[in-house]
Amino acid sequence: MGSFAIHRGAAAASAASDTVAGLIEIAVQSEMEAATDTTRAVAPGRVQYHPGVAKSWITFNGTGTIAVTESHNITSITDDGTGDYTVTIATDHSTATYCVLVGSTQVTTPTFSTHTVCDTQAAGSYTVFCRNEGNTAEDMPAVYGATFGDQA
Amino acid sequence: MTKRIVWQSPDGSLRITVPVEPPLEGESESAYLDRIALRTLNAVPSLADCVRLPDVDASELPSRRFRSCWRPNVRRSVAVDVPLARAQLLAEVRAERNVRLLASDADKQRLDDLGTPQQKQQLAAYRQALRDLPTSVQQDLEALTDSTALERYAPTWPAKP
């Protein structure tokens, strides 16, 4: 026997629980952002409002002809120079204090001591700097970025 | 989508935007690029001082070997500025020359104490050749007039004794 869902506000005959099948409401944005409710269901289009979910992510090739491999919620990337890129997010974060995780992979030798940092960030964009072992800007064949935090 | 949006910074350098978001249904290419450019401009504060140049196809972009030397040419397309590329190459040669000079310091100290006059003379000649190298490289580079030739250029380093 399975659970089924009804729209918010409709009369519920009996509520579903962890152990009892019944009616269950769909969580709205504020409930997803609060991340405390254990009695409502999550709809695919609202998963991104949960604070534990990445609001945007991207992986791209930063060498040769710059090209995006895969992404979510990204408008564009801007090649600002050797090893320097700006990622533009499609739906902004609500502030510029969100968490940004960046990284890169270097395939040429040496394959160690490279570092990748986010230099600046705004509500809708962030920069990625890739440096080699000599702290010199270098294009990387795989550059990664992901953001977490409240979305506008 | 192989088109790229080109921006020129106040210092002359170029920034190239790659659209990622897909076009809307029925949206023309120019409308799509304008929409992506506007969204990017609004989201990236450092683009506020930049000027948008004509869009280019990714296949028209030069090699990234001299990425910092990309400038708009007379047709307002993206090209390598040859004098800037020469300066970049010369700076790279100087940096490598300095590394080799530094590496020979230990040999000089060792030979000052224990070396024969001939060994000392050979090392002195090597170090002088390293010091003179940028001058000869500069002359070589002045003779090269396109970025492809500059990209292929490799200096002849003096052999270490």
Interface residues (C-beta under 8 A of the other chain):
Chain A: I58 F60 T63 G64 T65 I66 A67 V68 S71 I74 T75 S76 I77 T78 D79 D80 G81 T82 T86 T88 I89 A90 D92 T120 A122 A123 G124 S125 D139
Chain B: I5 W7 S13 R15 I16 T17 V18 P19 V20 E21 I36 R39 T40 N42 A43 V44 P45 S46 L47 A58 S59 L61 R64 R67 S68
